[in-house]
Amino acid sequence: MVLGIDATNIRSGGGLTHLREILTHANPIEFGFEKVVVWSNTSTLEKLPNNIWLDKVSHKLLNKSFIYSFLFQVFFLSKKAKLVHNCDLLFVPGGTFMGTFEDMVTMSRNMLPFEKTEYLRFKSFKSRLRFKILHYTQSLTFKKASRIIFLTNYAKSVVNSSLDIKEEKTTIIPHGTNVSFLKEPVIQREINDFNTTRPFKLLYVSVVTAYKHQWNVAAAVLKLKKEGYPVTLDLVGDITEESRLKLETVLNSELNSENTVNYLGLVPYDDLAEYYFNANGFVFASSCENMPNILIEAMTSGLPIACSNFGPMPEVLGDAGVYFDPTKVDSIYESIKLMLNNKQLREDISNKSFKKSINYTWKHCSDETFKYLSEVIKTK
């Protein structure tokens, strides 16, 4: 059997991480695949492993803008997959496929197109239009796909409420996390053991954008600092221009004169583990996720976590965190305060979340993915 993978729209972020990790940990021959063919731009292909069973194929159109990659997908990919590489199945992890290849399995990775309340947090017309277009293209893709892989029950439920997908067309295969984040929970200390020179360091890793609510977390931490709590917050991640002003308003306020909250910008993925290991606690305030890989990284790093109660977060973290409404500063403030004041609580939730994180490995994700794709072909 030959498996084709359409990675024409995968260039960075979680999509690239997923593709790289499942191929790195893959043993496709075990599941009946003699060859795997991946189409993408040269930059993406260079980040993928080199294996005798893996063919990495590019094209001049794939090395231009997304519109050219889309044209390649629509007009060329299906013919090449059928006639040149004799693919038995096409796997589309990017979620959108407008080609003609019939036997196709796709993935749901982006919830924003299916959660109107969330994409309306973006004020620009361009952003809203993009999510509407994605809703249309992904809906078409899901409807014509032979099978759909979801990452969480939550994602499956939300998409099903919109498209009414048959149960037998779906499965759930969660993402994994990198072993570089693995660190057993430390013994927790009383909040009185911390001070201004050795504060309790909170960390929040995520792109600064409309549905991540970093400004609310910053405001909550500044409120705690004003009350005398020896706490700081480091924000790590890229930033969108649309959200820059919201965050800078808080960062430049008089309450932050002592640099209690620090925006550190984008950090290379390979360096992220050190930021987790140097933190005392983690905050995750996203209101829209398909599967929160960053949350799993924090769980794997053994940190006590204060977490958003939106989306799939309670499904992933369970009873191993302290929850809040990410849209309300006071809710975030109360949750972090509870965590700071209760050493035993921090110890309990960090140990629980660490144990839960062991279930999320890239090896398991890779094996389950190739096993499922093989079963789809055999069923056909």
Buried (B, 14 or more C-beta within 10 A) or exposed (E): BBBBBBBBBBBEEBBBBBBBBBBEBBEBBEBBBEBBBBBBBEEBBEBBEEBEBBBBBBBEBBBEEEEBBBBBBBEBBBEBBBEEBEBBBBBBBBBBBBBBBEBBBBBBBBBBBBBEEBBEBBEEEEBBEBBEEBBEBBBEBBEBBBBBBBBBEBBBEBBBEBEEBEEEEBBBBBBBBBEBBBBEBBEBEEBEEBEEEEBBBBBBBBBBBBBBBBBBBBBBBBBBBEEEBBBBBBBBBEBBEBBEEBBBEBBEEEBBEEEBBBBEEEBEEEEBBEBBBEBBBBBBBBBBBBBBBBBBBBBBBBBBBBBBBBBBBBBBBEEBBBBBBBBEBEBBBBBBBBBBEBBEBBBBBBBBBBEBBEEBBBBBBBBBBBBBBBBBBEEE
